[in-house]
Amino acid sequence: MTSEPEQQLGVGTPDAFQRLWTPHRMAYIQGENKPSGPGADDGCPFCSIPAKSDEDGLIVRRGEHVYAVLNLYPYNGGHLMTVPYRHVADYTELNAVETAELAELTKQAMTALRTASGAHGFNIGMNQGTVAGAGIAAHLHQHVVPRWGGDTNFMPVVGHTKVLPQLLGDTRKMLADAWPTR
């Protein structure tokens, strides 16, 4: 391994920065697997995930009306979402039973993340509508993002890159094993 930056002719002046290439993120940037429309049959990943095995779908817990699944493009390790099985776009469309189970699975997710990874805090929320930042606006989902003191470093600030130390399948198993049984 050399400490000298790689020289490439014709690309401008070398800047001595190392590059961390993340070509797998192009799938997210280009909208791969995004629904083609608002209906459940329009390619909604949140409607198709429950038909997969827990391991293949990255499902951490299944409830009667709501499930918890890891985010394919996490902000932090352990970033998961609680998602109703029913294809609804807006929080106000949930019935009382779905609302209660969404809240309960969110609480359980926090407990599992504290147990499995020692999370110090959480960002919890949902983006309602495309203009509010929802990546998949057609199907309601609530984010549960674990946080730790000092978890923001130079990579996302300067390099616009998240470094995640664990594979999603390993994270899924760790959280499923730590999920409370109540």
Summary of the structure (lengths in Angstrom):
residues: 182
radius of gyration: 18.7
end to end distance: 51.4
largest distance: 62.9
contacts: 444
relative contact order: 0.17
helix: 34%
strand: 14%
